[in-house]
Amino acid sequence: MKVLDVIVTVLLLVGALNWGLVGFFGFNLVTALFGEAGAIGRVIYAFVGLAALYEIGCFTFGLKETQHRWCDTLATIKQ
C-alpha cells in the first residue's frame, strides 16, 4: 500500500501543479506535452481523477491507517 500511496500523491501533485499553471498563467502542461485532447492526456487526467477518488476514500474511511502508513514511511526515510 505504501507504493500505491506514493503514486497517488505524485499524481495528485502533478494534477494540482497543472491546475495551478492553468489558473495563474493559462498554460496547460499536459496539453503542451501530449497535444490537445490526445489519448495520453486523457489517460493522465483519468489517473489523476482516480487518485483523487482513492485519496478521498482513504481520508473518509481509513484516516488512521493512512496516517500510520505515512508516519511509518517517513520514520523509515529519516533513519
N, C-alpha and C positions, 0 to 999 in steps of 0.2 A: 504494500500500500504506500510505502514511502516514495517509491519511484513514481507511482501514479500521482501522488500529491505534488511532487516537484514538477512533473509535466503539466499538470493542471495550473499550477502557479505561473509557470513560464507562459503558457497560452493566455492566461488572464492578463499578465503584464504586457504581452505583445498586443492584445486587444485594447487595453487601456491606453497604451502609448499611441496606437494608431488613431483611436478616437480623440486623444489629446491633440495630435497633429491635425486632424480634420477640423476640430473645433477652433484651435488657435490660428492655424495657418491655411486652412482649406486644402491641405495636402493629404492624400490617402496613400500611405506607404504600400499597402497590399496591392492596390491598383497600379501603383507606379512600378512595383516589382514584377507583377504577374499579368498585367493587362486588364483592360476594362471588361468586367463580367466574365472573366475566364473561369474555366473549371477549377483550376488550382486555387484561385482566390475564393471561390465559393466553398471549397473544401476547408480552407483555412478559417473562414467565417463560421462554418458549421462546427468545426472543432472548438473554436473559442466559445461558441454558444453552448456546446455540450459541457465544456469545462466549467462554465458559469453555473449550469444546472447541477453538476456534480458538487461544486463548492456550496451552493445553496443547500443541497441535501445534507452535506457534512455539517454545516453550521446549524441547520434546523434540527436534525435528528441525531447527530453524533458529535456535538461540540466537544465534549470531554475527550473522546477518542482522538479527534483531530488535534486537540491541544497536546495530548500526550505524544502523539506521533511526531509533531513538530518539535516539541521540547526535547524528546529523546534524540532526534536528528541533530539539533543544534548542540546538545551536550556532547554528542559524539564528534562533531566537527571541531569544537573548541579544544578537545583533548589532544 
